[in-house]
């Protein structure tokens, strides 16, 4: 939000939002909340872009995406409304692209730790184990799965 504050103080309109099931958008228990990662693109990012295009119709829309917020931009159905994009630290997401021993750690994380913890808790409790934010279980499983990587590439 520091970047958004800086932009707004310099004449830009900055909109910051949370994906469903995260942060201030969370108005219910995440335990077994159903949401998949492509909904973040199809509904959340697309919804914000639609809202901004109506609310500020005379302004060009630029997106700054971090992590999955950048990675999902290719799956946003109304991306044609965006004039430009900047991505910060979106990562590759494949454990095998990292050198040993980090690749072994990431493989354990994505294929054992995340599915086990998510299944037990009904969501991924990232904030409780020092790994970012809490996210819906299905989002965590989509994010780490090889099947989802193929789905993203073919979408």
C-alpha positions as CSV (number, residue, x, y, z in Angstrom):
1,X,0.0,0.0,0.0
2,X,3.0,2.3,0.3
3,X,3.3,2.3,-3.5
4,X,-0.4,3.0,-3.9
5,X,-0.1,5.9,-1.5
6,X,2.9,7.3,-3.3
7,X,1.0,7.0,-6.7
8,X,-2.1,8.7,-5.3
9,X,0.0,11.5,-3.8
10,X,1.4,12.1,-7.3
11,X,-1.9,12.4,-9.2
12,X,-2.7,8.8,-10.0
13,X,-5.8,6.9,-8.9
14,X,-4.6,3.8,-7.2
15,X,-6.9,0.9,-6.4
16,X,-5.8,-1.8,-4.1
17,X,-7.9,-5.0,-3.6
18,X,-7.7,-8.4,-2.0
19,X,-8.6,-11.6,-3.8
20,X,-11.7,-13.4,-2.5
21,X,-10.8,-15.5,0.6
22,X,-7.9,-13.2,1.6
23,X,-7.2,-10.1,3.6
24,X,-10.0,-7.5,4.1
25,X,-12.2,-9.4,1.6
26,X,-12.5,-12.3,4.0
27,X,-15.9,-11.9,5.8
28,X,-16.3,-15.6,6.6
29,X,-14.3,-18.6,7.8
30,X,-11.8,-19.9,5.3
31,X,-12.4,-23.5,6.7
32,X,-13.6,-25.3,3.6
33,X,-14.4,-22.1,1.7
34,X,-14.7,-23.0,-2.0
35,X,-12.7,-20.9,-4.4
36,X,-10.3,-21.8,-7.2
37,X,-7.3,-19.8,-8.4
38,X,-8.8,-18.9,-11.9
39,X,-11.7,-17.3,-10.1
40,X,-9.2,-14.7,-8.9
41,X,-8.6,-13.8,-12.6
42,X,-12.2,-14.3,-14.0
43,X,-14.0,-12.6,-11.1
44,X,-11.7,-10.6,-8.9
45,X,-9.2,-9.0,-11.2
46,X,-11.8,-8.7,-14.0
47,X,-14.3,-7.2,-11.6
48,X,-11.9,-4.5,-10.4
49,X,-10.9,-3.7,-14.0
50,X,-14.6,-3.4,-15.0
51,X,-15.3,-1.2,-12.0
52,X,-12.3,1.1,-12.7
53,X,-13.2,1.4,-16.4
54,X,-16.8,2.6,-15.4
55,X,-15.8,4.7,-12.4
56,X,-12.9,6.4,-14.1
57,X,-13.8,6.1,-17.8
58,X,-11.6,9.0,-18.9
59,X,-8.4,7.5,-17.5
60,X,-6.1,4.9,-18.9
61,X,-5.8,1.7,-16.8
62,X,-2.4,0.4,-15.7
63,X,-1.9,-2.7,-13.6
64,X,0.9,-3.4,-11.1
65,X,0.8,-7.1,-10.2
66,X,2.8,-8.9,-7.6
67,X,3.2,-12.7,-7.3
68,X,-0.1,-14.4,-8.5
69,X,-1.6,-11.0,-9.1
70,X,0.8,-10.7,-12.0
71,X,0.8,-14.3,-13.1
72,X,-3.0,-14.4,-13.5
73,X,-3.2,-11.3,-15.8
74,X,-3.0,-13.5,-18.9
75,X,-6.2,-15.2,-17.8
76,X,-8.3,-12.0,-17.2
77,X,-11.0,-11.9,-19.8
78,X,-11.2,-8.1,-20.1
79,X,-7.4,-7.5,-20.3
80,X,-8.1,-5.4,-23.4
81,X,-9.2,-2.6,-21.2
82,X,-5.7,-2.3,-19.7
83,X,-3.2,0.1,-21.3
84,X,-0.1,-1.3,-19.6
85,X,1.1,-3.7,-16.9
86,X,4.1,-4.0,-14.6
87,X,4.8,-7.2,-12.8
88,X,6.9,-7.5,-9.7
89,X,8.3,-10.8,-8.4
90,X,5.8,-13.1,-10.1
91,X,8.2,-16.1,-10.0
92,X,8.3,-19.2,-12.1
93,X,6.3,-21.5,-9.7
94,X,8.1,-24.7,-10.6
95,X,10.2,-26.3,-7.9
96,X,12.4,-28.1,-10.4
97,X,13.7,-24.8,-11.8
98,X,15.6,-24.1,-8.6
99,X,19.1,-25.4,-7.8
100,X,19.6,-28.2,-5.2
101,X,18.9,-28.2,-2.3
102,X,16.3,-25.5,-2.6
103,X,14.4,-27.6,-5.3
104,X,14.1,-30.4,-2.8
105,X,12.7,-28.0,-0.1
106,X,10.2,-26.5,-2.6
107,X,9.1,-30.0,-3.8
108,X,8.5,-31.0,-0.2
109,X,6.6,-27.8,0.4
110,X,4.4,-27.9,-2.7
111,X,3.7,-31.7,-2.8
112,X,3.6,-32.7,0.8
113,X,3.4,-29.8,3.3
114,X,0.8,-27.6,1.5
115,X,-1.6,-30.4,0.6
116,X,-1.4,-32.0,4.1
117,X,-1.8,-28.8,6.0
118,X,-4.5,-27.5,3.7
119,X,-6.5,-30.8,4.0
120,X,-6.2,-30.9,7.7
121,X,-7.1,-27.2,8.3
122,X,-9.6,-26.8,5.4
123,X,-7.5,-23.9,4.2
124,X,-3.8,-23.0,3.9
125,X,-2.9,-21.2,7.1
126,X,0.1,-19.3,5.7
127,X,0.1,-16.6,8.4
128,X,0.3,-19.2,11.2
129,X,3.3,-20.9,9.8
130,X,5.2,-17.9,8.5
131,X,4.4,-18.4,4.8
132,X,2.4,-15.3,3.8
133,X,-1.3,-15.0,4.0
134,X,-4.0,-17.5,4.7
135,X,-5.6,-18.6,1.4
136,X,-8.5,-20.9,0.5
137,X,-7.6,-24.6,0.3
138,X,-8.5,-25.1,-3.4
139,X,-6.4,-22.0,-4.3
140,X,-3.4,-23.5,-2.5
141,X,-3.9,-26.8,-4.2
142,X,-4.4,-25.2,-7.6
143,X,-1.3,-23.1,-7.1
144,X,1.0,-26.0,-6.4
145,X,-0.4,-28.7,-8.7
146,X,1.2,-29.9,-11.9
147,X,-2.3,-30.3,-13.3
148,X,-3.1,-26.7,-12.6
149,X,0.2,-25.6,-14.3
150,X,-0.9,-27.4,-17.4
151,X,-4.4,-25.9,-17.1
152,X,-3.0,-22.4,-16.8
153,X,-0.8,-23.0,-19.9
154,X,-3.7,-24.3,-22.0
155,X,-6.3,-21.8,-20.7
